[in-house]
């Protein structure tokens, strides 16, 4: 709960190999990562849908 109160988001088990291969193909190493959590009342976590936009 302390991490959420501090505004720190914690993402576990990120598989970023698809991002690295796409970045290599595009020769572009910066991207925007949008993470959209599902809002549940009275919880401190939820599944997310991370989207990388190059």
Biopython code that builds the backbone (N, CA, C, O; Angstrom):
import numpy as np
from Bio.PDB.StructureBuilder import StructureBuilder

atoms = [
    (1, "UNK", "N", (0.817, -1.195, 0.000)),
    (1, "UNK", "CA", (0.000, 0.000, 0.000)),
    (1, "UNK", "C", (0.860, 1.258, 0.000)),
    (1, "UNK", "O", (0.461, 2.285, -0.549)),
    (2, "UNK", "N", (2.025, 1.181, 0.608)),
    (2, "UNK", "CA", (2.895, 2.355, 0.662)),
    (2, "UNK", "C", (3.340, 2.783, -0.727)),
    (2, "UNK", "O", (3.420, 3.980, -1.003)),
    (3, "UNK", "N", (3.630, 1.835, -1.606)),
    (3, "UNK", "CA", (4.060, 2.180, -2.958)),
    (3, "UNK", "C", (2.974, 2.944, -3.700)),
    (3, "UNK", "O", (3.266, 3.916, -4.398)),
    (4, "UNK", "N", (1.728, 2.516, -3.557)),
    (4, "UNK", "CA", (0.619, 3.203, -4.215)),
    (4, "UNK", "C", (0.433, 4.591, -3.622)),
    (4, "UNK", "O", (0.180, 5.543, -4.360)),
    (5, "UNK", "N", (0.552, 4.725, -2.310)),
    (5, "UNK", "CA", (0.399, 6.022, -1.663)),
    (5, "UNK", "C", (1.484, 6.999, -2.108)),
    (5, "UNK", "O", (1.249, 8.207, -2.154)),
    (6, "UNK", "N", (2.672, 6.485, -2.435)),
    (6, "UNK", "CA", (3.768, 7.321, -2.911)),
    (6, "UNK", "C", (3.631, 7.644, -4.400)),
    (6, "UNK", "O", (4.350, 8.496, -4.922)),
    (7, "UNK", "N", (2.714, 6.966, -5.079)),
    (7, "UNK", "CA", (2.554, 7.189, -6.511)),
    (7, "UNK", "C", (3.496, 6.354, -7.353)),
    (7, "UNK", "O", (3.669, 6.621, -8.542)),
    (8, "UNK", "N", (4.110, 5.340, -6.748)),
    (8, "UNK", "CA", (5.054, 4.477, -7.452)),
    (8, "UNK", "C", (4.339, 3.242, -7.971)),
    (8, "UNK", "O", (3.764, 2.479, -7.194)),
    (9, "UNK", "N", (4.372, 3.046, -9.267)),
    (9, "UNK", "CA", (3.740, 1.868, -9.873)),
    (9, "UNK", "C", (4.774, 0.773, -10.006)),
    (9, "UNK", "O", (5.918, 1.042, -10.373)),
    (10, "UNK", "N", (4.391, -0.455, -9.714)),
    (10, "UNK", "CA", (5.279, -1.605, -9.766)),
    (10, "UNK", "C", (4.742, -2.587, -10.799)),
    (10, "UNK", "O", (3.614, -3.065, -10.679)),
    (11, "UNK", "N", (5.543, -2.884, -11.804)),
    (11, "UNK", "CA", (5.152, -3.832, -12.844)),
    (11, "UNK", "C", (6.038, -5.061, -12.744)),
    (11, "UNK", "O", (7.261, -4.946, -12.819)),
    (12, "UNK", "N", (5.445, -6.227, -12.577)),
    (12, "UNK", "CA", (6.191, -7.478, -12.478)),
    (12, "UNK", "C", (6.125, -8.235, -13.791)),
    (12, "UNK", "O", (5.157, -8.115, -14.541)),
    (13, "UNK", "N", (7.157, -9.010, -14.060)),
    (13, "UNK", "CA", (7.211, -9.927, -15.203)),
    (13, "UNK", "C", (7.002, -9.235, -16.539)),
    (13, "UNK", "O", (6.221, -9.710, -17.363)),
    (14, "UNK", "N", (7.680, -8.133, -16.766)),
    (14, "UNK", "CA", (7.583, -7.440, -18.053)),
    (14, "UNK", "C", (8.452, -8.164, -19.081)),
    (14, "UNK", "O", (9.645, -8.366, -18.855)),
    (15, "UNK", "N", (7.867, -8.548, -20.189)),
    (15, "UNK", "CA", (8.596, -9.171, -21.287)),
    (15, "UNK", "C", (8.806, -8.115, -22.360)),
    (15, "UNK", "O", (7.907, -7.842, -23.155)),
    (16, "UNK", "N", (9.985, -7.527, -22.381)),
    (16, "UNK", "CA", (10.253, -6.404, -23.267)),
    (16, "UNK", "C", (11.026, -6.801, -24.527)),
    (16, "UNK", "O", (11.518, -5.932, -25.246)),
    (17, "UNK", "N", (11.140, -8.104, -24.802)),
    (17, "UNK", "CA", (11.870, -8.542, -25.991)),
    (17, "UNK", "C", (11.201, -8.074, -27.283)),
    (17, "UNK", "O", (11.894, -7.762, -28.251)),
    (18, "UNK", "N", (9.869, -8.020, -27.316)),
    (18, "UNK", "CA", (9.177, -7.522, -28.504)),
    (18, "UNK", "C", (9.496, -6.048, -28.716)),
    (18, "UNK", "O", (9.629, -5.608, -29.858)),
    (19, "UNK", "N", (9.619, -5.284, -27.646)),
    (19, "UNK", "CA", (9.975, -3.858, -27.764)),
    (19, "UNK", "C", (11.390, -3.696, -28.309)),
    (19, "UNK", "O", (11.632, -2.819, -29.137)),
    (20, "UNK", "N", (12.326, -4.526, -27.857)),
    (20, "UNK", "CA", (13.704, -4.398, -28.330)),
    (20, "UNK", "C", (13.827, -4.782, -29.795)),
    (20, "UNK", "O", (14.566, -4.133, -30.536)),
    (21, "UNK", "N", (13.123, -5.817, -30.232)),
    (21, "UNK", "CA", (13.207, -6.203, -31.646)),
    (21, "UNK", "C", (12.541, -5.152, -32.540)),
    (21, "UNK", "O", (13.047, -4.856, -33.622)),
    (22, "UNK", "N", (11.417, -4.588, -32.100)),
    (22, "UNK", "CA", (10.762, -3.527, -32.873)),
    (22, "UNK", "C", (11.641, -2.287, -32.927)),
    (22, "UNK", "O", (11.753, -1.653, -33.977)),
    (23, "UNK", "N", (12.258, -1.938, -31.823)),
    (23, "UNK", "CA", (13.149, -0.777, -31.787)),
    (23, "UNK", "C", (14.335, -0.980, -32.727)),
    (23, "UNK", "O", (14.752, -0.043, -33.407)),
    (24, "UNK", "N", (14.882, -2.196, -32.771)),
    (24, "UNK", "CA", (16.004, -2.468, -33.668)),
    (24, "UNK", "C", (15.577, -2.360, -35.128)),
    (24, "UNK", "O", (16.324, -1.827, -35.948)),
    (25, "UNK", "N", (14.389, -2.857, -35.463)),
    (25, "UNK", "CA", (13.888, -2.771, -36.837)),
    (25, "UNK", "C", (13.675, -1.316, -37.262)),
    (25, "UNK", "O", (13.943, -0.954, -38.407)),
    (26, "UNK", "N", (13.195, -0.490, -36.339)),
    (26, "UNK", "CA", (12.906, 0.911, -36.653)),
    (26, "UNK", "C", (14.101, 1.844, -36.447)),
    (26, "UNK", "O", (14.047, 3.016, -36.819)),
    (27, "UNK", "N", (15.169, 1.328, -35.859)),
    (27, "UNK", "CA", (16.335, 2.140, -35.459)),
    (27, "UNK", "C", (15.887, 3.331, -34.621)),
    (27, "UNK", "O", (16.384, 4.446, -34.785)),
    (28, "UNK", "N", (14.964, 3.083, -33.744)),
    (28, "UNK", "CA", (14.422, 4.112, -32.850)),
    (28, "UNK", "C", (14.379, 3.526, -31.446)),
    (28, "UNK", "O", (13.705, 2.523, -31.210)),
    (29, "UNK", "N", (15.092, 4.147, -30.517)),
    (29, "UNK", "CA", (15.244, 3.558, -29.193)),
    (29, "UNK", "C", (14.424, 4.241, -28.119)),
    (29, "UNK", "O", (14.567, 3.908, -26.942)),
    (30, "UNK", "N", (13.575, 5.180, -28.478)),
    (30, "UNK", "CA", (12.686, 5.781, -27.484)),
    (30, "UNK", "C", (11.241, 5.490, -27.880)),
    (30, "UNK", "O", (10.901, 5.432, -29.062)),
    (31, "UNK", "N", (10.423, 5.314, -26.890)),
    (31, "UNK", "CA", (9.020, 5.017, -27.122)),
    (31, "UNK", "C", (8.202, 5.457, -25.924)),
    (31, "UNK", "O", (8.738, 5.691, -24.841)),
    (32, "UNK", "N", (6.896, 5.567, -26.131)),
    (32, "UNK", "CA", (5.985, 5.915, -25.044)),
    (32, "UNK", "C", (5.358, 4.625, -24.536)),
    (32, "UNK", "O", (4.868, 3.814, -25.322)),
    (33, "UNK", "N", (5.373, 4.440, -23.236)),
    (33, "UNK", "CA", (4.757, 3.273, -22.615)),
    (33, "UNK", "C", (3.533, 3.742, -21.841)),
    (33, "UNK", "O", (3.652, 4.483, -20.866)),
    (34, "UNK", "N", (2.359, 3.309, -22.280)),
    (34, "UNK", "CA", (1.114, 3.636, -21.586)),
    (34, "UNK", "C", (0.628, 2.385, -20.852)),
    (34, "UNK", "O", (0.532, 1.306, -21.436)),
    (35, "UNK", "N", (0.329, 2.548, -19.581)),
    (35, "UNK", "CA", (-0.138, 1.427, -18.765)),
    (35, "UNK", "C", (-1.506, 1.798, -18.215)),
    (35, "UNK", "O", (-1.643, 2.753, -17.450)),
    (36, "UNK", "N", (-2.511, 1.038, -18.610)),
    (36, "UNK", "CA", (-3.884, 1.340, -18.220)),
    (36, "UNK", "C", (-4.392, 0.296, -17.218)),
    (36, "UNK", "O", (-4.765, -0.808, -17.615)),
    (37, "UNK", "N", (-4.411, 0.636, -15.920)),
    (37, "UNK", "CA", (-4.917, -0.313, -14.928)),
    (37, "UNK", "C", (-6.441, -0.341, -14.899)),
    (37, "UNK", "O", (-7.105, 0.631, -15.259)),
    (38, "UNK", "N", (-6.969, -1.460, -14.469)),
    (38, "UNK", "CA", (-8.411, -1.589, -14.241)),
    (38, "UNK", "C", (-8.689, -1.075, -12.827)),
    (38, "UNK", "O", (-8.001, -1.468, -11.885)),
    (39, "UNK", "N", (-9.668, -0.219, -12.670)),
    (39, "UNK", "CA", (-9.959, 0.355, -11.345)),
    (39, "UNK", "C", (-10.941, -0.536, -10.593)),
    (39, "UNK", "O", (-12.067, -0.764, -11.034)),
    (40, "UNK", "N", (-10.480, -1.034, -9.441)),
    (40, "UNK", "CA", (-11.311, -1.801, -8.530)),
    (40, "UNK", "C", (-11.353, -1.067, -7.204)),
    (40, "UNK", "O", (-10.319, -0.599, -6.727)),
    (41, "UNK", "N", (-12.519, -0.956, -6.601)),
    (41, "UNK", "CA", (-12.653, -0.271, -5.310)),
    (41, "UNK", "C", (-12.079, -1.142, -4.197)),
    (41, "UNK", "O", (-12.335, -2.345, -4.144)),
    (42, "UNK", "N", (-11.298, -0.524, -3.306)),
    (42, "UNK", "CA", (-10.787, -1.200, -2.124)),
    (42, "UNK", "C", (-9.629, -2.149, -2.378)),
    (42, "UNK", "O", (-9.371, -3.029, -1.557)),
    (43, "UNK", "N", (-8.926, -1.996, -3.489)),
    (43, "UNK", "CA", (-7.778, -2.864, -3.766)),
    (43, "UNK", "C", (-6.519, -2.026, -3.967)),
    (43, "UNK", "O", (-6.589, -0.806, -4.116)),
    (44, "UNK", "N", (-5.381, -2.688, -3.968)),
    (44, "UNK", "CA", (-4.118, -1.987, -4.196)),
    (44, "UNK", "C", (-3.415, -2.490, -5.448)),
    (44, "UNK", "O", (-2.249, -2.163, -5.671)),
    (45, "UNK", "N", (-4.097, -3.277, -6.267)),
    (45, "UNK", "CA", (-3.485, -3.776, -7.489)),
    (45, "UNK", "C", (-4.528, -4.225, -8.485)),
    (45, "UNK", "O", (-5.685, -4.451, -8.129)),
    (46, "UNK", "N", (-4.115, -4.354, -9.739)),
    (46, "UNK", "CA", (-5.017, -4.826, -10.778)),
    (46, "UNK", "C", (-4.201, -5.257, -11.983)),
    (46, "UNK", "O", (-3.040, -4.869, -12.114)),
    (47, "UNK", "N", (-4.792, -6.060, -12.873)),
    (47, "UNK", "CA", (-4.101, -6.370, -14.124)),
    (47, "UNK", "C", (-4.030, -5.114, -14.995)),
    (47, "UNK", "O", (-4.896, -4.242, -14.909)),
    (48, "UNK", "N", (-3.009, -5.028, -15.822)),
    (48, "UNK", "CA", (-2.832, -3.867, -16.685)),
    (48, "UNK", "C", (-2.648, -4.300, -18.132)),
    (48, "UNK", "O", (-2.367, -5.464, -18.417)),
    (49, "UNK", "N", (-2.809, -3.350, -19.032)),
    (49, "UNK", "CA", (-2.573, -3.578, -20.452)),
    (49, "UNK", "C", (-1.536, -2.573, -20.917)),
    (49, "UNK", "O", (-1.895, -1.470, -21.327)),
    (50, "UNK", "N", (-0.238, -2.932, -20.863)),
    (50, "UNK", "CA", (0.799, -1.993, -21.288)),
    (50, "UNK", "C", (0.857, -1.913, -22.816)),
    (50, "UNK", "O", (0.796, -2.933, -23.503)),
    (51, "UNK", "N", (0.978, -0.677, -23.341)),
    (51, "UNK", "CA", (1.037, -0.457, -24.780)),
    (51, "UNK", "C", (2.242, 0.420, -25.074)),
    (51, "UNK", "O", (2.340, 1.534, -24.560)),
    (52, "UNK", "N", (3.172, -0.080, -25.909)),
    (52, "UNK", "CA", (4.340, 0.686, -26.320)),
    (52, "UNK", "C", (4.068, 1.290, -27.684)),
    (52, "UNK", "O", (3.728, 0.571, -28.624)),
    (53, "UNK", "N", (4.214, 2.609, -27.804)),
    (53, "UNK", "CA", (3.997, 3.318, -29.053)),
    (53, "UNK", "C", (5.323, 3.913, -29.523)),
    (53, "UNK", "O", (5.934, 4.724, -28.828)),
    (54, "UNK", "N", (5.757, 3.497, -30.710)),
    (54, "UNK", "CA", (7.016, 4.001, -31.270)),
    (54, "UNK", "C", (6.755, 5.170, -32.179)),
    (54, "UNK", "O", (7.692, 5.733, -32.746)),
]
sb = StructureBuilder()
sb.init_structure("model")
sb.init_model(0)
sb.init_chain("A")
sb.init_seg("    ")
for serial, (resi, resn, name, xyz) in enumerate(atoms, 1):
    if name == "N":
        sb.init_residue(resn, " ", resi, " ")
    sb.init_atom(name, np.array(xyz, "f"), 0.0, 1.0, " ", f" {name:<3s}", serial, name[0])
structure = sb.get_structure()
